[in-house]
Amino acid sequence: QVQLVESGGGLVQAGGSLRLSCAASGISFSIYTMNWYRQAAGKQRELVATITRSRDTNYSDSVKGRFTISRDNAKNTVYLQMNSLKPEDTAVYYCNAGFLSVQHWGQGTLVTVSS
């Protein structure tokens, strides 16, 4: 059974930092491209950050320079380090694992940034 379990969300003041984690099980983690998405209330889900199996990374313009995605294949875990948080970063953050046409999703973790 495939599971992606996010953790690390919470309430933080603007300018603060959080680190999200996503622990995967039931998949060959190292071959998957791992992504972080987010969905703010009333908005569409958007791709925030990507890390490939070869550790190439990509970020949305809105988080570039503030967020860092990384992975630990030994722990089957992907991280999202979020610095200089802004109120507009408030959203539910979802972990996604993708390999060819296969997609797996976590249940999401809420990040709230207060002004």
Disulfide bonds with the S-S distance in Angstrom:
Cys22-Cys95 2.12
